[in-house]
Amino acid sequence: MNPDAVKPDPGPGPDPAAGWHLSAGRGLAVVLFPALALVAVGPLPLLVWADRLPDPLASHWSGSGGPDGSMSVRALLIMTVAVIAVAVASTGWVALSRRRRDPFVYPFVVFLVLVVAGIICAAAASMVAVNLDNASWHDAGPLPGWHLLLVVAGPLALAAAGARALPPMPPDPHPAGPASRPLAPGERAVWVGSLTNRWLLVPSAGLCVLGLVWLVVGPGRWIGLTFLPVGLATSVLATVRVTVDHRGLQVAYGPLHWPRTRIGADQIESADVIDVHPTQWGGWGYRGSIRLMKRAAVVLRRGPGLHLRLRDGSEFAVTVDHPEPGADLLNRILAATGPARP
């Protein structure tokens, strides 16, 4: 018998839909858990304690702390339910869509939608707490400070968790470049690159000078205190200094080289050079978040940038002049250190 005539059964191959089912499960979680949280904070207290609330109830407070506006319980209930419905529909479309292509815009949409919905539902819960067991909305006291803190902090935490839990996007294929010679044992090398956006540096310097002069001789010195911090803030993203060495990558911002972003070599999978388009990364400046959106970039102009793929599936890019030697050195460092140990 010809041995080639009988071939072993390779068994069932990998299910191409398995990855989608996993992503769909995470997508459902992105929709289900925020929706339950919003319902528990917004409409549920209104329904449970409706008989203990004045109708209408206090819904707006003046600067002095007392209530100066009201709305009916039914109107507040309809508003919170409508907001939750829009939030669930929006996050569901983002989380379950197979045609998502921009890994920055869609997490930002989920974050923004959940922040708005969370603030409205948390505000509704706060109104219930302040109006509870009052005969009239005029009897409602001022909103406690911790209520205001929860109305802001709670939605931000919920939105961050929802955006972070989005199903990961499959990475786009990138052609592999030529292999670089790993660094020899004990060999050390450093690459430093920089980039300055003069269109931003000149106005920021002008604002700083104007603020200092105004503080000394100008009327209304508080105006100088406005110009100065704005100038300092814009100067931070007017220039960057990028360093690659055995520790990984470091990006130092502004003329003072502070603050800094550090990504360790043990976090990096590979490095390459890409053409950075600001519209694909959300605009100019520091865009995105590695922890929240698994994608971030420092964009000072359109053009070549150093691009990192991290071991947790995130990516980071920074626009810098002539980034090719930096990417090559980083790949040589990674080849010398080998894969990270678990």
Secondary structure, 3 states (H helix, E strand, C coil): CCHHHCCCCCCCCCCCCHHHHHHHHHHHHHHHHHHHHHHHHCHHHHHHCHHHCCCCEEEEECCCCCEEEEECHHHHHHHHHHHHHHHHHHHHHHHHCCCCCCCCHHHHHHHHHHHHHHHHHHHHHHHHHHHCCCCCHHHCCCCCHHHHHHHHHHHHHHHHHHHHCCCCCCCCCCCCCCCCCCCCCCCCCCEEEEEECHHHHHHHHHHHHHHHHHHHHCCCCHHHHHHHHHHHHHHHCCEEEEEEECCEEEEEECCCCCCEEEEEHHHEEEEEEEEECHHHHCCCEEEEEHHHHCEEEEECCCEEEEEEEECCCCEEEEECCCCHHHHHHHHHHHHHHCCCCC
